[in-house]
């Protein structure tokens, strides 16, 4: 990628797009581990009729359970953060009211 930019083999306006694509590829653990994209898998799942395979169904159910658990944990975490922020704001408002009352 850097050779393309340094060698001016790519237009200036396309550099950001290339960087984004390369970052996505670097972050794509599925691609890095197996060497092909996720969208390459779907046609083969259909072709091999894996939707009916018990092992495949088990993998999908396990993934759905893990995903649901992860999202629930993040939801609880977000709620706690929001409560903490609301408490901070309430404390600041009380301090401001007290200061205004002192000045009056």
Protein Blocks (a to p, Z undefined) as FASTA:
>chain_A
ZZmmmnopacfklmmmmmmmmmmmmmmmmlmmnopafklmmmmmmmnopmmpmklmmmmm
mmmmmmmmmmmmmmmmmmmmmmmmmmmmmmmmmmmmmmmmmmZZ
